[in-house]
Amino acid sequence: MRDPDPAEGDICRIGVDPVAFEAFYRRHVEAVGRFVARRVDDPHLAADLTADVFLAVIESAAGYRPDRGSPVGWLFGVARNVVADERRRAAQRLRVTGRIAGRRDLDADDIARIEERIDAESAARRTHRALSGLPEETRALVELVAVDGLTVREAAAALGLTPVAARVRLHRARRTVRAVLARPATNLAL
């Protein structure tokens, strides 16, 4: 008997079966929303991009290949691509706007908001610094496994890596981050 749960492997159905899509959507919308929200500043944009992820899932469900990874890994790969596309569009808009309007200096309110964000969490800041020293692909792998809760195999599929390469990169990244975090914290405030 065929399993009606699209999260367990029959992803192709979600592109044509509204009931299957709804079950898949309900199961994964919160995780995808968190994934997107961590990568964009505007909550409205995060909601729009989350919706775009699921539209892209419907459009590309027929092309899902189970031999390349789990449905969750595939879903986060789609989400990563949607966010990357938005970043490219935003960069283009910024370049065009910069050419037309010039650049705007930060005002006191902008600086205060930035300082509040920086001071919000010391441990998070140190962890971010440690992660920012990693190559982008490695940092994405760490985030997918440590923050988004994907398995190494699912994260590897989302990033187009073999599971073995992902495990090696993850081991090295963890070792690097631990070494950075083991160093005494420096106080940058004067």
N, C-alpha and C positions, 0 to 999 in steps of 0.2 A: 504494500500500500504506500502511496506517495505521501510524504509529509507536507501538510498544507502551510507550514511555517516558512515564509520566504527568508527569514533570518538564518535558517538552517541550510540554505543552499539553492532554493528555487527562485533566484533573483530575477530570472527572465520574466516571470509572471507579473512582477510589479509594474512593468511597463504597459500591461494590457488588462490587468485585473484590479479594479479599484479597491476591492476588499483586501487583497494581498498587499497593495500599496499602503492602505491605511494602517494595517497591522505593522508593516515595516516602519512606516513613518512614526507611529506612536511609540514603538520600541526604541527608536534611535534619535528622535528630534531633540531631546534634552541634551544628550551627549554632543550631538553635532552643534547645537546652539552654544554650548560652553566652548567647544573647540573654536568656533568662529568668533565668539565674543572676546576671547583672549587675544585675538589677532587684529581686531579693529577697535577704534576708540568710540565710535558712535553706536549706541544701542539700536537705533533705527536701521542703520546700515547692517548691523549684525543680524537683525531679524530678516531683512531683505536677502542677505547672502545665505542665511539658513534656508529660506524658501527656494533660492536659486539652486542650492545643493540638491534639494529634493526634486526640483524640475529637471536638473541634469541627470539625476538618478533615473527618473522615468524615461528620459530620452536615450540613455545609454544602457539600460537594463538588459536589453537584448544582446549586447556585446559582452556581458559579464562572463568571465572564464573562471570556473571554479579551480582549475589547475594552477592558477596564478595567485590564489590566496582566498582567504575567508571573505564572506560578505561584509563583515565589519571593516576589515582592512581595505577592501574595495571602496566602501562608503567613505572612509576617511581620506582615501586617495582622491576621490571626487571632491570632497570638501576642501582639501588642500589646493586642488587646481582652481576651484571657484574663487577662493581667497586670493590666490596668486594672480588670477585674471583681474580681480578688482584692484589689487595693488598696482598692476601695470596701468590700468585705466586711470587710477588716481594720480599716478606719477605723470602720465601724459597730460591730464587736466592741470596739474600743478605747473608743468613746463609751459603750457599754453597760457595759463593765467599769469605766470611770472613774466612772460614776454609782453603781455598786454598791459598789465597793471603795475608791474614793478614788484618790489618786495615790501612787505609790511614788517616793521620792527615789533618786537614783543612789548606790550605795555605792562604796567605794574600788576594788573589782574592776571595776565597770562603767566607772569613770572611767579606770582603767589600760588597759582594752581599747580604749576610745575613743581615748586618747592614742596607743596603739600603731598603730592604724589611721591616724590623722592623720599620724604621723611616718613611715609606711611608705614613701612615695614622694613626694618634693618636686615633681618634674615633673608627676606625675599630679594632685597637689593644685592646682597652678597651672592646669593644663588644665581641671580640673573647675571651678575658680573662674571661668575664662573662659567655659566653657560654661554655667554656672549663671546668667550674666547674660543669656543668650539667652531669648527666649520659649519656652515648652514645646514647641510644634509645631516650631519651628526646631531646638531641641536634639534632638528626636526624629529629625528629618531628618538632622542631622549624625551622630548615633549610627548610624543605619541604613546610611549610606553609608561613614563612616570606620571604624566599629568592626565592623559586621556584614557589610560587604563587598557590600552591595546596589548595583546601579546606581542612578543618579538616577531613571531611569524606574520601577524596581521600588519604590524608596523612596517616590516620588510616589504610586504606586498604593496602597501600604500606608497612606499617610496621607490619601488622598483628595484629592490635589493634582494639578494638571496638571504634566507634566514641565517646562514652561517656568517655571511658578511655583516649582517645586522648585529648578531651576537658579539662579534669581534669589535665592531665600532662602539657598541653600547658598553662593553667591558672597558675599553680604553677611555671612553667619555666619562664613565663613572669614576674611574681612577683619577682622571684629570680634575674633575669637579671636586672630589674628596680632598685632593691635595691643595687646591685653591682655598677651600673652606677650612682646612686645618690650619692655615696660616692665621696669625693674630689679625683681628680686624683693625683697620686704621680709621681714625676719626678724621673725616674730611672737613668737619665744621670748625670754623675759627671762632 
